[in-house]
């Protein structure tokens, strides 16, 4: 009889335990898209999350197979090799979804963001080509500029692309990680989890609240070339928002004391030279935040702030570095940083 009473008491205790809303935090991590991912999910204590990592990695592999320019068999690589003008090139839902957002950002920014800039990025030695980093001749840049233009690609609602110029090619690296973040967020939600944080290569989506009931806090790296990777410049709180940062302080080369960034203006073929060293965007999706962060780097402070302030549910922090190394912050109307 004593054993039955003990069992009944244990069941009653566990029911109370679960009923009090006791939660646990589960962390997942791994490698993807040439970088790493980190996920935190907050669930009920008895929620089984054992198979979640396998689902996450399977979904990431699908996206990588679609949009990695490092894979010859990826959709994007096959599209880049496709040289038939006017013919339909059918694409997956993933590729189609990213291209729709890419088109919106291209139009919003007047071409400051352009997914067809790959040839000029390679020319400067920043792409996945074997070219060394160098300053190209003006004639080389001039010769490649006619090969750039997102408007040379028609995007059909029937899930196909059409090239209007045979040589046009795509590189969606500045938006694909954000899309992967959003897709993993969607996957986690389908598993009945409402509170979580997804991060891939620094791009983030935060849903719900942390285990302590507070908003998720995300750090912005110090935008200085000699700063440690874990040095925090600012901290922001996120709730059901995507977040992305673009900067020129990690990938660059210097020549005669001047820094040449991997962020290149597709309108003139040159690395940005406007003093902007970092842009952080908060938006409803990480896909949009990811692409827009790069675009605002190129637009600069005045045009960048004007654009972001005109958009609903979108905020930004633009950091400018003066000649003496001083960092100046420029905030959109509703951006709210926390103390770091």
N, C-alpha and C positions, 0 to 999 in steps of 0.2 A: 504493500500500500504506500510505503514511503517513497518508492521509485516513481509511482504514478503522480504523487503529490509534487515531487521534484520536477518531473517533466511538465506538469501543468503550470507550475510556477515559472519554469523557464520559458514556455510558450507565451504566458501572460507578460513576462518581463520583456521579451523580444517584441511583442506587439506594442507595448508602451514605448519601447526604444524607437521603433519605426514610426509610430504615431507622432512622436515628438519632432519629427522632421530631421533627425540626425543624418548628416550627409558625409560623404567622403569625396576626396579629390584624387583623381587618377591622372597620371602623367604618361604621355606617349611621345616618343621621339624617333627620328630616323633620318635618312638621307633621301633627297629627291631634287631633281631639276638643277643639279650641280651645286646644291646647297643643303641645308638641313631644315627639318621641320620639328616643331614642338607644339604639343597640344595638352591642354589641361581641361578636364571635364569634371564638373561637380554633379554628383548623382546621389540618389538614395543609397543608404548603406548596403542594401541587399541587391542593388542593381548589378546585373552581370555585364561587364564590359570586356570580357575575355577575348571575344572575336573582333573587337573594334579596330585594333591596329591592322589586322589583315585586310579589313574592308577599306581602311584609309589608304594603305599602300597599293591596293589594287586600283583604287580610283586615281591616285596620283600617277600610276603607271599609264593609265588610259590617257590622261591629259598630256603627259610627257611624250607619249607616242604620237600624239596629235601635233604638238607645237614646238618640239625640240629641233632646233636647226643643227644640232650636233649629231642627229640620227638621220642617216641617209634614207631610211624607210619611213620617216615620219610624214604626216600629211603635208606639213609646211615645206619640207624639203622636196617632196614630190611636186607640190604646186610651184615652187621656185624653178624646178627643172622643166616644168610644162611651158612650152613655147608657142602654143597655138593661139593666135589672136581670135577672139570672138567665139571660141568653143567653151562649152560648159565643163567646169571642174567641180564635181560634186564633193561635198565636205560633210564631216560629222557635225552633230549638234554642238560639241565643244568648240570646234573651230568656228562655226557659224556664230555662236554666242559671243565669242571674243571679237570677231570681226565687226559685229554690230556696235559694240561699245567703242571699238577702235575708230569706226567711222564717225561716231558722235563726238569723240574727243578731237579728231582731226578737224571736223567742222567748227566745233566750239572755239578752238584755239587758232583758227585761221592757218592751219598747217604747221603750227609750231611743234605739234606731235605728229609724226608720220612714220607708220610702220614699214615703209619701203626704203628707209634710209640705210639699209644694210651695206650696199656697195661703198658708200662714203665712210661709214664706220670702219669697214675693212681697209679702206685706203689709208686711213690714219693709223691702222694697226691695232684697233681696239676690238675687232670682231673675232670670230672663231676661225679666221683665215690664218695663214702662216706669215702674213706680213709683219714686219717689225714696226714698232711705234716710231713715227717720223712725221715731219711737216711736209705734206705733199706740195708740189708745184701748183701755182694758181691754175695753170692750164689743165692739170689733171683733175682738179676739182670742177672746173668749168665743163670739162668733157663728161663728167658723171652726173652733173645736176639734172640734165634732161631725162636721166633714167630714174629720177626720184619723183614720186607723186602718188599718194594713196588714191587719188581720183582716177588713176588708170586701172583700178580694179572695180568691177561691178559686183555688187553683192545682191543676189536674188533671194527673195523670201522663200523660194523653193529649194533652199539649201545648196546653192552652187555659186561659184565665183566665175567671172569672165575677165580675162586680161584684155586690156585695150592697147597694151604695149608688151611685146613678147619678152623683153628682157627684165620686166618688173619683178622684184622679189620682195619677200616679207621677212621681217624679224620682229616677233611679238614679245621679246624678252622683257620689255618694260611694262607689260600688262599681263603676261601669262601667269606669273606667280600670284598676282592678286586674284586672278580668276580661280586658280587652284585653291587658294584660301577660301573663297566663297563656296566652292563646290564641296570642300571638306566640311565646312560649316553646315551646308545643306544635308550632307550625309549624316552628320552627328545628330541633327534635328530629327531625321527619319528614324533614328534609334531611340527616340523618346527623351533626349537630353536637351534641356533648355538653357543651362548655364555652362559656358565653356569659353575657352580662348584658343584660337588657332593662329600659329605663326609659321610662315615659310620664308626663309631668307630675309627676315625683318619686316615682311608685310603681315598685317594682322586683321583678324576679325574677332571682336569680343561680344559675346551674347550673354544676357542676363547678369548675374552677380557672382562674385567669388564665394568661397566656402564660408567666409566670415560675414556675408551679407552686404559687402561693400562693392563698389564698381571696380572693374579691372583697371589696373594701372600699368601703363606702358611707357618705357623710357625711350627718349630720342638720343641717339649717339652724339657725342661731341663732334662737331663738323670741322675738326682740324686734322691735317694729314698725319701729325705725329701723336695723336691721341690714341690711347689704348682702345681696343674694340669694345670693351665693357664700360668705358667712361660715359656717364650719363650727363647730358646737357640740360634736358628738360624732362619732366614727367607729366603725362596727361591721363585723365580718367576716361574710360570708354564704357558705353552701355549700348548694346545692339548697333555697333558701328564698325565700319571698315577703316583701316588706318595704314598709310604707306608713307615712306620717306625716300626721297631721292637726293643724292649728294654727289659732289665732284671731288671729294677729299680722299677717296680710296683708289680709284682707277684713273690714273693720269700719268703724264711724263713731263719733265721739265727741260727747257732748252734756253740757255742764256738767262736764267733766273725767272723765266716765265713759265707758268703752269698751263698745260694743254689737257683739258678734261675729255673724258670719254663721252660726255653729253654734247652732242653736235646739233647745231641748228640746221634742220633740213632745208631751210629756205636759202641758206648761203653756203652750206657745206663746211662751216668752221665750228670748232668747239666754242662753247659759250664764254663770253668775256664781259659779263655784266655784274660781277662781284657776288652773285648769288652762289652760296656754297651748300645750302641745304634747303629743301622744301618738304614739309610734312603736311599731309592732307587727311582730314577726317571726312568720311562720306558714308552714304548708306551701304555701299558695296566696296569691297577691297579692290575689285577689278577697276572701277572708276577712279578710286583714290590712287592706285598704282600708276595708271597712265597719266592722270592729271598732274601728279607730282613732277614727273619728267617734263611735261609741257610748261608748267609754271617756272621751272628752272630756266627754261629757254625764253619765256616771255619776260622775265625780270619782275622787279618789285611792283612798279606802277601798274603795268598791264595785268600782271598775275593777280594782284589784289582786286583790281576792278572786276576781273572775270569771276573769281571765287565769291566775291560779295554779291554777284548777280545770280548765283546759283542757290537753289534751295537745299537745305540740309547738308551743306558743304562748308568746311572751314579750313584754314591753313595757317601755318607758321612759315615765314620766309626768313632765312638767316643770311645776312650779307656780311662778308669779311672785308674790312677796310685795308688799305695798304699797310698800315702798322700792325695788322693782325687782329684788331678789335672786332668783335662780333656784335652786330646790330640786329635786333629782332623786329620783324614786321608781322603783325597779327591781322587776320581778317576780323570782321565785326564780332563774331561770336566765339572765337577761339579762346579757350580757358585753360592755360597751363597750370599745373600744380608745382609747388616747390620741388626741386630735384632731390 
